[in-house]
Amino acid sequence: MRLLILGTGGMANTHAENFAKIDGVEMVGAVDVDPARVSAFAEKHKIANTFGSLDEAIAWGKFEAVANVTPDRAHHPTTMQLVKAGKHQFCEKPLAENHALASEMADAAEAAGLINMVNLTYRNVAPLQKARDMVLAGEIGSVKHVEASYLQSWLISKQWGDWRTESQWLWRLSTAHGSNGVLGDIGIHILDFASYGAGLEIDHIFGRLKTFDKAEGGKIGDYSLDANDSFTMSVDFSNGALGVIHATRWAAGHFNDLKLRIYGDKGGIEVLHTLKGSWLKACTGAHAELAEWQEIDAGKVPTNYERFAAAVKTGRNGEPDFRHAANLQKALDLAFVTEKQRREAAL
Ligand SMILES: NC(=O)c1ccc[n+]([C@@H]2O[C@H](COP(=O)([O-])OP(=O)(O)OC[C@H]3O[C@@H](n4cnc5c(N)ncnc54)[C@H](O)[C@@H]3O)[C@@H](O)[C@H]2O)c1
C-alpha cells in the first residue's frame, strides 16, 4: 500500500511509527500546511515526497491510501476531497465536528466503495477485545450495569506539554478552532470503549458538560477557552442495562487512564488501560458468589494500523468504520442538547 500521511503534528508520529512496522506499507508522501513541520517529519520518518497542501498531493496522485491526522475540523473537507480522488482512508477521531458531517463522510466513502476506517485507538487494547468476547460468550450473563471513565490530567500537569503556550493543546480548548472539548476528544474513545466492550448499543443518554475557568477573561491570544473539559453521562443500552460514562482533563494523578467495569447477572469484568499497560480481571462462575477476582491474560490483538493495511490489501472494509464513528457522534451531539435541556435524549 502506498500511503500518504496528511497532517504531520503530534499524532502523525504514532501513525508513521506503526505503519513503518507493517510489511507491504510504503509511506510515500507527507502533507502539512506548515512547511517546516512537514520537512522535519519527512526527514525523521524517511518519506521522500512532501506537499504544502492536499491539492498538491492529489495532483501528484501516486498514492492509494491516506492516514488523515489533521485537526478535527479538517477531517470532513479533506475526506470529501480524497473520496473524489478515489483514495482509501484511515481517519483520526472524532470523524467530524458533528453527526451530519460525519454521516456525509460515511455516505460518500461507502458510495465510492472505498476502505474507510477510524482510529479508535483503544480497539488495540487486547483486554478490551477479550472482555467483549467474554461478554458475548455469556460468561457474565445478561449485562445490567456498566461503569466507564477516561481520566487525563494535562490541564494540571505539563507532562505532555504546556497548554498555556502550545498550539496543539490550545486548539483542543476552543470551539472556534473546531474542538468539541473533552467530549469530542476523548469522549468518543470512552463511549466506544464502553459500548464495544459491553457488546451493546447506546440507546439514550443524559450528558452534563462543564468548562472551568482557566485563563483571565477565558482567552489566551486568539483562543477562547470555551470548550468543555469535563463531562458525565448516564446512559441506557439496547438491552436495558444502565451505565455511567465520564471523562475529564482535570484528573490529577492520571495521565491517560481508561477503565471499564461491566456487571452481569452471572459475573463481572474489569478492564484497565494506562500508559504503563493494560489489565483484565473477571469474577465469574463460582467466584461471583465469593466476589473473587482473577487476572486474565488477554494475549495480543492486531492494531487498527495493521487492520487498515489488511483491509486495503483484501478490499474488505475493516472496523471501526466511518459509519460506526458517525453513529457515536450522535451521542456526542446529543450531550450538548441534554446539557441545555437537562433531560435525557434518544439516539
Ligand atoms: N487516536 C488517538 O488516540 C489520538 C491521539 C491524539 C490525537 N488524535 C487525533 O489526531 C488528530 C491530530 O491531532 P494532533 O495531536 O496530531 O494535532 P496537531 O495539532 O499536533 O497536528 C495536526 C497537524 O495537521 C496540520 N494541518 C492542519 N490542517 C491541515 C490541512 N488542511 N492539511 C494538511 N495539514 C493540516 C497542522 O499544521 C498540524 O501540523 C486530531 O483529530 C486528534 O483528535 C487521536
The ligand as a Tripos MOL2 file, in Angstrom:
@<TRIPOS>MOLECULE
LIG
   44    48     1     0     0
SMALL
NO_CHARGES

@<TRIPOS>ATOM
      1 N1         -6.4980    8.1900   18.2100 N.am      1 LIG1
      2 C1         -5.8820    8.8230   19.1930 C.2       1 LIG1
      3 O1         -5.6410    8.2260   20.2460 O.2       1 LIG1
      4 C2         -5.4600   10.2300   19.0210 C.ar      1 LIG1
      5 C3         -4.4780   10.8110   19.8470 C.ar      1 LIG1
      6 C4         -4.1050   12.1360   19.6020 C.ar      1 LIG1
      7 C5         -4.7150   12.8560   18.5780 C.ar      1 LIG1
      8 N2         -5.6790   12.2580   17.8150 N.ar      1 LIG1
      9 C6         -6.3470   12.9890   16.7270 C.3       1 LIG1
     10 O2         -5.3980   13.2210   15.6990 O.3       1 LIG1
     11 C7         -5.6990   14.4530   15.0240 C.3       1 LIG1
     12 C8         -4.4410   15.3240   15.0220 C.3       1 LIG1
     13 O3         -4.0750   15.5800   16.3660 O.3       1 LIG1
     14 P1         -2.5890   16.0710   16.7260 P.3       1 LIG1
     15 O4         -2.4780   15.9440   18.1940 O.co2     1 LIG1
     16 O5         -1.5900   15.3780   15.8650 O.co2     1 LIG1
     17 O6         -2.7260   17.6190   16.3180 O.3       1 LIG1
     18 P2         -1.5490   18.5990   15.9240 P.3       1 LIG1
     19 O7         -2.1350   19.9570   16.0260 O.co2     1 LIG1
     20 O8         -0.3000   18.2450   16.6790 O.co2     1 LIG1
     21 O9         -1.2410   18.2360   14.3690 O.3       1 LIG1
     22 C9         -2.1140   18.4940   13.3020 C.3       1 LIG1
     23 C10        -1.2900   18.8700   12.0670 C.3       1 LIG1
     24 O10        -2.1760   18.9930   10.9410 O.3       1 LIG1
     25 C11        -1.7520   20.1350   10.1740 C.3       1 LIG1
     26 N3         -2.8920   20.5800    9.3720 N.ar      1 LIG1
     27 C12        -3.9450   21.3280    9.7410 C.ar      1 LIG1
     28 N4         -4.8190   21.4650    8.7110 N.ar      1 LIG1
     29 C13        -4.2900   20.7910    7.6620 C.ar      1 LIG1
     30 C14        -4.7100   20.5600    6.3280 C.ar      1 LIG1
     31 N5         -5.8740   21.0470    5.8570 N.pl3     1 LIG1
     32 N6         -3.8940   19.8390    5.5120 N.ar      1 LIG1
     33 C15        -2.7180   19.3380    5.9820 C.ar      1 LIG1
     34 N7         -2.2690   19.5220    7.2420 N.ar      1 LIG1
     35 C16        -3.0450   20.2290    8.0760 C.ar      1 LIG1
     36 C17        -1.2740   21.1240   11.2180 C.3       1 LIG1
     37 O11        -0.4260   22.1010   10.6460 O.3       1 LIG1
     38 C18        -0.5580   20.1980   12.2050 C.3       1 LIG1
     39 O12         0.8030   20.0200   11.8630 O.3       1 LIG1
     40 C19        -6.8840   15.0670   15.7690 C.3       1 LIG1
     41 O13        -8.0800   14.7710   15.0810 O.3       1 LIG1
     42 C20        -6.8820   14.3710   17.1150 C.3       1 LIG1
     43 O14        -8.1680   14.2720   17.6990 O.3       1 LIG1
     44 C21        -6.0320   10.9840   18.0140 C.ar      1 LIG1
@<TRIPOS>BOND
     1     1     2 1
     2     2     3 2
     3     2     4 1
     4     4     5 ar
     5     4    44 ar
     6     5     6 ar
     7     6     7 ar
     8     7     8 ar
     9     8     9 1
    10     8    44 ar
    11     9    10 1
    12     9    42 1
    13    10    11 1
    14    11    12 1
    15    11    40 1
    16    12    13 1
    17    13    14 1
    18    14    15 2
    19    14    16 1
    20    14    17 1
    21    17    18 1
    22    18    19 2
    23    18    20 1
    24    18    21 1
    25    21    22 1
    26    22    23 1
    27    23    24 1
    28    23    38 1
    29    24    25 1
    30    25    26 1
    31    25    36 1
    32    26    27 ar
    33    26    35 ar
    34    27    28 ar
    35    28    29 ar
    36    29    30 ar
    37    29    35 ar
    38    30    31 1
    39    30    32 ar
    40    32    33 ar
    41    33    34 ar
    42    34    35 ar
    43    36    37 1
    44    36    38 1
    45    38    39 1
    46    40    41 1
    47    40    42 1
    48    42    43 1
@<TRIPOS>SUBSTRUCTURE
     1 LIG1         1 GROUP 0 **** ****
